[in-house]
C-alpha cells in the first residue's frame, strides 16, 4: 500500500498508537472510532489502514506492546537470592514500571474484555508469565518458611491487584514521593505474606 503523502512510518505509526492509547484511556475502546484516532493524529481515516488492519488489531498491538515491554524490563533486572529480597524487588519494580505508564496500564486492564478470543489468549498468556514469577517467589518463600500463605495463587492475584491499584490514586507531586510509596507498599506486602 502506498503511504499517505507527507507521512513517515517511523513518525506516523507511533503517533497513531499514542493517539489510540490516549483516546481508549479517556473514552473507552468501544466509544472511539478510527475517524477520531485519525483526527487526533491529523491524517485521513483511510491512512490509518496503512499502519493497522482495524481497530481490534490496534488494541491488540497496544496491549501486546505493553506486556512485551513489561516482560523485557523485568527480564533485565538482576534477581536477588532470597525470597524476601526477590519479593521486595518485584514489588518495587511493579510500582515503578506501572506508575510510568498510567494510560497503558488502564487500557491493559479495562479493555482486555474487548479483545477477540485469539488476541485475548495471547495477552492472557503474557500476563500469566508475569504473574508466575510472583507466584514462584511466594511458593519458594512458603517452602522455606519465610512466608505463610494458604494459597499462593490467590495471594499472587491479590498482590498484583494491590500493587497495580497505586495507579488509580498516585499523582506526582503529591504528599508522598514515588520512593516513599514504594516503601509503604513494600511494608504492606511484607506484612501480608509474613510467617
GUVEXSE-500804 format. One record per residue (C-alpha): residue number from 1; x, y, z. Coordinates in steps of 0.02 Angstrom, whole numbers, plus 50000, padded with zeros to 5 digits. Layout:
<dovo><num>NUM</num><px>X</px><py>Y</py><pz>Z</pz></dovo>
...
//
This chain:
<dovo><num>1</num><px>50000</px><py>50000</py><pz>50000</pz></dovo>
<dovo><num>2</num><px>50058</px><py>50175</py><pz>49962</pz></dovo>
<dovo><num>3</num><px>50088</px><py>50285</py><pz>50112</pz></dovo>
<dovo><num>4</num><px>49995</px><py>50450</py><pz>50129</pz></dovo>
<dovo><num>5</num><px>50096</px><py>50594</py><pz>50059</pz></dovo>
<dovo><num>6</num><px>50193</px><py>50681</py><pz>50195</pz></dovo>
<dovo><num>7</num><px>50179</px><py>50535</py><pz>50317</pz></dovo>
<dovo><num>8</num><px>50327</px><py>50438</py><pz>50382</pz></dovo>
<dovo><num>9</num><px>50306</px><py>50264</py><pz>50455</pz></dovo>
<dovo><num>10</num><px>50432</px><py>50297</py><pz>50594</pz></dovo>
<dovo><num>11</num><px>50333</px><py>50450</py><pz>50649</pz></dovo>
<dovo><num>12</num><px>50153</px><py>50420</py><pz>50598</pz></dovo>
<dovo><num>13</num><px>50142</px><py>50241</py><pz>50663</pz></dovo>
<dovo><num>14</num><px>50195</px><py>50288</py><pz>50841</pz></dovo>
<dovo><num>15</num><px>50081</px><py>50441</py><pz>50836</pz></dovo>
<dovo><num>16</num><px>49934</px><py>50330</py><pz>50790</pz></dovo>
<dovo><num>17</num><px>49973</px><py>50213</py><pz>50934</pz></dovo>
<dovo><num>18</num><px>49992</px><py>50358</py><pz>51056</pz></dovo>
<dovo><num>19</num><px>49829</px><py>50438</py><pz>50999</pz></dovo>
<dovo><num>20</num><px>49735</px><py>50273</py><pz>51009</pz></dovo>
<dovo><num>21</num><px>49803</px><py>50239</py><pz>51183</pz></dovo>
<dovo><num>22</num><px>49753</px><py>50411</py><pz>51246</pz></dovo>
<dovo><num>23</num><px>49580</px><py>50401</py><pz>51168</pz></dovo>
<dovo><num>24</num><px>49548</px><py>50223</py><pz>51229</pz></dovo>
<dovo><num>25</num><px>49602</px><py>50275</py><pz>51405</pz></dovo>
<dovo><num>26</num><px>49493</px><py>50431</py><pz>51403</pz></dovo>
<dovo><num>27</num><px>49335</px><py>50367</py><pz>51316</pz></dovo>
<dovo><num>28</num><px>49347</px><py>50177</py><pz>51311</pz></dovo>
<dovo><num>29</num><px>49383</px><py>50066</py><pz>51162</pz></dovo>
<dovo><num>30</num><px>49201</px><py>50044</py><pz>51110</pz></dovo>
<dovo><num>31</num><px>49169</px><py>50232</py><pz>51104</pz></dovo>
<dovo><num>32</num><px>49320</px><py>50275</py><pz>50996</pz></dovo>
<dovo><num>33</num><px>49312</px><py>50268</py><pz>50807</pz></dovo>
<dovo><num>34</num><px>49453</px><py>50255</py><pz>50683</pz></dovo>
<dovo><num>35</num><px>49398</px><py>50427</py><pz>50621</pz></dovo>
<dovo><num>36</num><px>49430</px><py>50500</py><pz>50795</pz></dovo>
<dovo><num>37</num><px>49603</px><py>50422</py><pz>50800</pz></dovo>
<dovo><num>38</num><px>49642</px><py>50490</py><pz>50626</pz></dovo>
<dovo><num>39</num><px>49581</px><py>50664</py><pz>50675</pz></dovo>
<dovo><num>40</num><px>49690</px><py>50661</py><pz>50831</pz></dovo>
<dovo><num>41</num><px>49842</px><py>50617</py><pz>50725</pz></dovo>
<dovo><num>42</num><px>49797</px><py>50737</py><pz>50585</pz></dovo>
<dovo><num>43</num><px>49779</px><py>50610</py><pz>50444</pz></dovo>
<dovo><num>44</num><px>49634</px><py>50546</py><pz>50340</pz></dovo>
<dovo><num>45</num><px>49544</px><py>50396</py><pz>50415</pz></dovo>
<dovo><num>46</num><px>49595</px><py>50288</py><pz>50268</pz></dovo>
<dovo><num>47</num><px>49778</px><py>50323</py><pz>50304</pz></dovo>
<dovo><num>48</num><px>49765</px><py>50227</py><pz>50468</pz></dovo>
<dovo><num>49</num><px>49747</px><py>50066</py><pz>50370</pz></dovo>
<dovo><num>50</num><px>49925</px><py>50087</py><pz>50307</pz></dovo>
<dovo><num>51</num><px>49976</px><py>50055</py><pz>50488</pz></dovo>
<dovo><num>52</num><px>49845</px><py>49936</py><pz>50557</pz></dovo>
<dovo><num>53</num><px>49715</px><py>49819</py><pz>50484</pz></dovo>
<dovo><num>54</num><px>49575</px><py>49878</py><pz>50600</pz></dovo>
<dovo><num>55</num><px>49535</px><py>49945</py><pz>50774</pz></dovo>
<dovo><num>56</num><px>49545</px><py>49771</py><pz>50852</pz></dovo>
<dovo><num>57</num><px>49721</px><py>49747</py><pz>50784</pz></dovo>
<dovo><num>58</num><px>49767</px><py>49918</py><pz>50853</pz></dovo>
<dovo><num>59</num><px>49702</px><py>49874</py><pz>51027</pz></dovo>
<dovo><num>60</num><px>49791</px><py>49706</py><pz>51023</pz></dovo>
<dovo><num>61</num><px>49952</px><py>49792</py><pz>50969</pz></dovo>
<dovo><num>62</num><px>49941</px><py>49913</py><pz>51115</pz></dovo>
<dovo><num>63</num><px>49909</px><py>49777</py><pz>51243</pz></dovo>
<dovo><num>64</num><px>50041</px><py>49663</py><pz>51168</pz></dovo>
<dovo><num>65</num><px>50167</px><py>49805</py><pz>51165</pz></dovo>
<dovo><num>66</num><px>50134</px><py>49844</py><pz>51348</pz></dovo>
<dovo><num>67</num><px>50156</px><py>49663</py><pz>51401</pz></dovo>
<dovo><num>68</num><px>50312</px><py>49638</py><pz>51294</pz></dovo>
<dovo><num>69</num><px>50389</px><py>49795</py><pz>51369</pz></dovo>
<dovo><num>70</num><px>50345</px><py>49737</py><pz>51545</pz></dovo>
<dovo><num>71</num><px>50421</px><py>49564</py><pz>51521</pz></dovo>
<dovo><num>72</num><px>50577</px><py>49633</py><pz>51437</pz></dovo>
<dovo><num>73</num><px>50603</px><py>49761</py><pz>51576</pz></dovo>
<dovo><num>74</num><px>50578</px><py>49628</py><pz>51709</pz></dovo>
<dovo><num>75</num><px>50700</px><py>49507</py><pz>51624</pz></dovo>
<dovo><num>76</num><px>50833</px><py>49643</py><pz>51626</pz></dovo>
<dovo><num>77</num><px>50829</px><py>49657</py><pz>51816</pz></dovo>
<dovo><num>78</num><px>50955</px><py>49551</py><pz>51914</pz></dovo>
<dovo><num>79</num><px>50862</px><py>49430</py><pz>52028</pz></dovo>
<dovo><num>80</num><px>50907</px><py>49434</py><pz>52213</pz></dovo>
<dovo><num>81</num><px>50939</px><py>49268</py><pz>52301</pz></dovo>
<dovo><num>82</num><px>50818</px><py>49258</py><pz>52446</pz></dovo>
<dovo><num>83</num><px>50628</px><py>49251</py><pz>52431</pz></dovo>
<dovo><num>84</num><px>50607</px><py>49407</py><pz>52539</pz></dovo>
<dovo><num>85</num><px>50731</px><py>49509</py><pz>52434</pz></dovo>
<dovo><num>86</num><px>50651</px><py>49443</py><pz>52274</pz></dovo>
<dovo><num>87</num><px>50479</px><py>49493</py><pz>52335</pz></dovo>
<dovo><num>88</num><px>50537</px><py>49668</py><pz>52381</pz></dovo>
<dovo><num>89</num><px>50622</px><py>49686</py><pz>52212</pz></dovo>
<dovo><num>90</num><px>50464</px><py>49628</py><pz>52122</pz></dovo>
<dovo><num>91</num><px>50355</px><py>49747</py><pz>52224</pz></dovo>
<dovo><num>92</num><px>50462</px><py>49899</py><pz>52190</pz></dovo>
<dovo><num>93</num><px>50486</px><py>49854</py><pz>52007</pz></dovo>
<dovo><num>94</num><px>50299</px><py>49834</py><pz>51980</pz></dovo>
<dovo><num>95</num><px>50259</px><py>50003</py><pz>52055</pz></dovo>
<dovo><num>96</num><px>50397</px><py>50095</py><pz>51962</pz></dovo>
<dovo><num>97</num><px>50356</px><py>50016</py><pz>51794</pz></dovo>
<dovo><num>98</num><px>50169</px><py>50042</py><pz>51806</pz></dovo>
<dovo><num>99</num><px>50171</px><py>50219</py><pz>51876</pz></dovo>
<dovo><num>100</num><px>50273</px><py>50273</py><pz>51724</pz></dovo>
<dovo><num>101</num><px>50135</px><py>50210</py><pz>51606</pz></dovo>
<dovo><num>102</num><px>49964</px><py>50254</py><pz>51679</pz></dovo>
<dovo><num>103</num><px>49868</px><py>50254</py><pz>51514</pz></dovo>
<dovo><num>104</num><px>49943</px><py>50090</py><pz>51456</pz></dovo>
<dovo><num>105</num><px>49903</px><py>50008</py><pz>51623</pz></dovo>
<dovo><num>106</num><px>49725</px><py>50073</py><pz>51622</pz></dovo>
<dovo><num>107</num><px>49692</px><py>50014</py><pz>51444</pz></dovo>
<dovo><num>108</num><px>49778</px><py>49846</py><pz>51476</pz></dovo>
<dovo><num>109</num><px>49662</px><py>49808</py><pz>51621</pz></dovo>
<dovo><num>110</num><px>49500</px><py>49891</py><pz>51567</pz></dovo>
<dovo><num>111</num><px>49499</px><py>49845</py><pz>51383</pz></dovo>
<dovo><num>112</num><px>49557</px><py>49665</py><pz>51396</pz></dovo>
<dovo><num>113</num><px>49374</px><py>49616</py><pz>51385</pz></dovo>
<dovo><num>114</num><px>49362</px><py>49693</py><pz>51210</pz></dovo>
<dovo><num>115</num><px>49492</px><py>49579</py><pz>51133</pz></dovo>
<dovo><num>116</num><px>49435</px><py>49443</py><pz>51015</pz></dovo>
<dovo><num>117</num><px>49463</px><py>49268</py><pz>51087</pz></dovo>
<dovo><num>118</num><px>49627</px><py>49232</py><pz>50997</pz></dovo>
<dovo><num>119</num><px>49701</px><py>49400</py><pz>51045</pz></dovo>
<dovo><num>120</num><px>49637</px><py>49381</py><pz>51223</pz></dovo>
<dovo><num>121</num><px>49726</px><py>49213</py><pz>51238</pz></dovo>
<dovo><num>122</num><px>49892</px><py>49289</py><pz>51185</pz></dovo>
<dovo><num>123</num><px>49881</px><py>49431</py><pz>51311</pz></dovo>
<dovo><num>124</num><px>49819</px><py>49315</py><pz>51448</pz></dovo>
<dovo><num>125</num><px>49970</px><py>49202</py><pz>51419</pz></dovo>
<dovo><num>126</num><px>50090</px><py>49350</py><pz>51433</pz></dovo>
<dovo><num>127</num><px>50004</px><py>49409</py><pz>51592</pz></dovo>
<dovo><num>128</num><px>50016</px><py>49234</py><pz>51664</pz></dovo>
<dovo><num>129</num><px>50203</px><py>49232</py><pz>51629</pz></dovo>
<dovo><num>130</num><px>50224</px><py>49390</py><pz>51731</pz></dovo>
<dovo><num>131</num><px>50111</px><py>49330</py><pz>51872</pz></dovo>
<dovo><num>132</num><px>50202</px><py>49163</py><pz>51878</pz></dovo>
<dovo><num>133</num><px>50362</px><py>49250</py><pz>51930</pz></dovo>
<dovo><num>134</num><px>50274</px><py>49320</py><pz>52082</pz></dovo>
<dovo><num>135</num><px>50190</px><py>49155</py><pz>52122</pz></dovo>
<dovo><num>136</num><px>50358</px><py>49065</py><pz>52110</pz></dovo>
<dovo><num>137</num><px>50431</px><py>49189</py><pz>52236</pz></dovo>
<dovo><num>138</num><px>50285</px><py>49157</py><pz>52354</pz></dovo>
<dovo><num>139</num><px>50298</px><py>48967</py><pz>52334</pz></dovo>
<dovo><num>140</num><px>50484</px><py>48974</py><pz>52371</pz></dovo>
<dovo><num>141</num><px>50455</px><py>49082</py><pz>52524</pz></dovo>
<dovo><num>142</num><px>50318</px><py>48965</py><pz>52585</pz></dovo>
<dovo><num>143</num><px>50430</px><py>48813</py><pz>52562</pz></dovo>
<dovo><num>144</num><px>50570</px><py>48895</py><pz>52661</pz></dovo>
<dovo><num>145</num><px>50453</px><py>48951</py><pz>52800</pz></dovo>
<dovo><num>146</num><px>50484</px><py>49135</py><pz>52764</pz></dovo>
<dovo><num>147</num><px>50303</px><py>49164</py><pz>52708</pz></dovo>
<dovo><num>148</num><px>50141</px><py>49090</py><pz>52775</pz></dovo>
<dovo><num>149</num><px>50014</px><py>49085</py><pz>52635</pz></dovo>
<dovo><num>150</num><px>49871</px><py>48959</py><pz>52624</pz></dovo>
<dovo><num>151</num><px>49855</px><py>48983</py><pz>52435</pz></dovo>
<dovo><num>152</num><px>49996</px><py>49060</py><pz>52334</pz></dovo>
<dovo><num>153</num><px>49887</px><py>49083</py><pz>52178</pz></dovo>
<dovo><num>154</num><px>49759</px><py>49188</py><pz>52271</pz></dovo>
<dovo><num>155</num><px>49899</px><py>49284</py><pz>52357</pz></dovo>
<dovo><num>156</num><px>49980</px><py>49318</py><pz>52188</pz></dovo>
<dovo><num>157</num><px>49820</px><py>49389</py><pz>52114</pz></dovo>
<dovo><num>158</num><px>49784</px><py>49491</py><pz>52270</pz></dovo>
<dovo><num>159</num><px>49959</px><py>49566</py><pz>52275</pz></dovo>
<dovo><num>160</num><px>49957</px><py>49608</py><pz>52088</pz></dovo>
<dovo><num>161</num><px>49788</px><py>49694</py><pz>52110</pz></dovo>
<dovo><num>162</num><px>49851</px><py>49791</py><pz>52261</pz></dovo>
<dovo><num>163</num><px>50011</px><py>49846</py><pz>52176</pz></dovo>
<dovo><num>164</num><px>49926</px><py>49895</py><pz>52014</pz></dovo>
<dovo><num>165</num><px>49796</px><py>49993</py><pz>52112</pz></dovo>
<dovo><num>166</num><px>49925</px><py>50126</py><pz>52152</pz></dovo>
<dovo><num>167</num><px>49893</px><py>50193</py><pz>51976</pz></dovo>
<dovo><num>168</num><px>49716</px><py>50243</py><pz>52023</pz></dovo>
<dovo><num>169</num><px>49768</px><py>50370</py><pz>52155</pz></dovo>
<dovo><num>170</num><px>49953</px><py>50414</py><pz>52144</pz></dovo>
<dovo><num>171</num><px>49998</px><py>50584</py><pz>52072</pz></dovo>
<dovo><num>172</num><px>50174</px><py>50650</py><pz>52054</pz></dovo>
<dovo><num>173</num><px>50199</px><py>50800</py><pz>52167</pz></dovo>
<dovo><num>174</num><px>50076</px><py>50733</py><pz>52294</pz></dovo>
<dovo><num>175</num><px>50101</px><py>50704</py><pz>52480</pz></dovo>
<dovo><num>176</num><px>50220</px><py>50556</py><pz>52454</pz></dovo>
<dovo><num>177</num><px>50360</px><py>50532</py><pz>52329</pz></dovo>
<dovo><num>178</num><px>50363</px><py>50378</py><pz>52221</pz></dovo>
<dovo><num>179</num><px>50504</px><py>50306</py><pz>52327</pz></dovo>
<dovo><num>180</num><px>50401</px><py>50332</py><pz>52485</pz></dovo>
<dovo><num>181</num><px>50251</px><py>50249</py><pz>52405</pz></dovo>
<dovo><num>182</num><px>50360</px><py>50101</py><pz>52356</pz></dovo>
<dovo><num>183</num><px>50418</px><py>50084</py><pz>52536</pz></dovo>
<dovo><num>184</num><px>50242</px><py>50094</py><pz>52607</pz></dovo>
<dovo><num>185</num><px>50180</px><py>49963</py><pz>52483</pz></dovo>
<dovo><num>186</num><px>50329</px><py>49852</py><pz>52519</pz></dovo>
<dovo><num>187</num><px>50291</px><py>49857</py><pz>52705</pz></dovo>
<dovo><num>188</num><px>50109</px><py>49809</py><pz>52670</pz></dovo>
<dovo><num>189</num><px>50162</px><py>49666</py><pz>52555</pz></dovo>
<dovo><num>190</num><px>50292</px><py>49604</py><pz>52680</pz></dovo>
<dovo><num>191</num><px>50165</px><py>49600</py><pz>52821</pz></dovo>
<dovo><num>192</num><px>50034</px><py>49517</py><pz>52710</pz></dovo>
<dovo><num>193</num><px>50147</px><py>49367</py><pz>52674</pz></dovo>
<dovo><num>194</num><px>50244</px><py>49356</py><pz>52839</pz></dovo>
<dovo><num>195</num><px>50260</px><py>49190</py><pz>52928</pz></dovo>
//
